[in-house]
Amino acid sequence: MGTYTQITEIVAPSSAVAGSSVSIVAKIKNLGTYAFYICASGKYDDTIFYLYPEYASVNAGATYSFSGSFTMPTKKVRVYVWSYFWTGSAWYLDDTAYVDIDLAALTPAITQFQIVDYQKV
C-alpha cells in the first residue's frame, strides 16, 4: 500500500492464449483526505503498456478503474501495475502490485463434420 494510493485489485484472466489480447483493469483507491489526480501504468517483461484514462481526479476515499490491454506473448508473464499521484508539479510513484498470467494452450475445435463422398464396398 502506498502513502496516498492503493491498488486494491487487478482484474485479469488467469491464463491467455499466445497472440490474444489480454485486458487488464487496475482499481486504485485514493487514501488521502482530498481529491487529487491519479494515473497508472503497466509492464510485463520489458514491455510497457498504457492504462486509460491517462489520469483522473479521484475523490478522497474513492476507487477509480484504469484499463488497458496487451498482446499475450508465448510464455507466462508477471504483469506489474504502478499507481502515481500528482503533487502539483510532478507525478509521484506510490504503489505497486502484480498478477501472474499463465500461457494457455490453444484448443483445437471441430466446427463441422461431413462426409462428402463415399464408396460402397
N, C-alpha and C positions, 0 to 999 in steps of 0.2 A: 504494500500500500504506500502510495506517495504521500506527500505533505498536503497537497491541495486536490489531488485527483486520485481515483481508484478505478482500475479496470475491474469491474465486477463480474464480467463474463465475456468469453469469446465464443461466439456461436459459429461452429464449423463442422463439416462432416468428419466422421472418424476415419474414413478412407475415401479415396478417389482414384479413378482410372487415369493412367498417364495420358496427357493431352487434353483432359477435360477441364472445364472452367470450375474453379473452386471458389465459392462465395464465403466471405468472412464478415461477421458483424461483431464489432467491439463495443460493448456497453461500458460507458465511462461516467462515473459519478463525481460531481463537484462536492468536495469535502469542506469547502470554505463557507464563510458566513455571508457572502455576497456573490453576485453574478460576475463571471469573467469568461474570457474566451478559452476554449479547449480545442485541441486538434490531436490527431492520432496518425501514426504511420505503422507500416507492417514490413516484415522482411522474413524470407526463408533463404537459407544458404547465403549467397551474396547478392540475392535479388530483392530489391526494394519494390513494394507495390503500394499504391496510394489508397487511402481510406477517405471517403467523402461523407459529408461535405468537407471542404478544405479546412474549415474551422467553424465553430458555433458558439454563441453566447449561451452559457448554461447557468441557470439559476442555482442559488445555494441549495444544496441537498438533492438536486435533481440529477437524473441519469439521462444521458444522451447516447444514441446509437450512431456509430460511424461504420460505413460498409465499403467493401471493396472486393476484388477478386484477382486471381492469378491462374495461370495455366499449370496444372499438376505436372511435375517432372517425372522421370522414370524411376523414382525412388521415394522412400518415406521421407517426410520433411518435418522439421520443427518450425512452426510459424510463431514469430515474435511480434508483439504489438507494444508500442510505446505511446504513452499519453503525455501531452505537454500543456502548459497553461501560459497565457500571455501575461507578462509582468508590467506591460505598459510601454516597454521599449524592446523586449526580446522574448522569444519562446524559451521556456524552461522545461527540461526533461524531468518528469515527475514520477511516473510509474511504469512498470513493465510486467508483461505476462506472456505466457506462451501456450500453445496447444500442438500436439503431435497429430499428424495426418498420415495414416498408412497408405501404401500403394495397393490399390485393389486390382485384382485380375479381371481382365475383360472376359465376360462370359458369353460364349457364342450362343446365338439363339436361332432356332429354326422357325422361320415365319411362314413357310409354305412348303407343303409336300404334295407332289402329284406324280402320277405315272403318265408319261406322255406317249409311251409306246410299249408294247409287249408282244411276245411271240408265244403262241400256244404250243405246248410240247406234247 
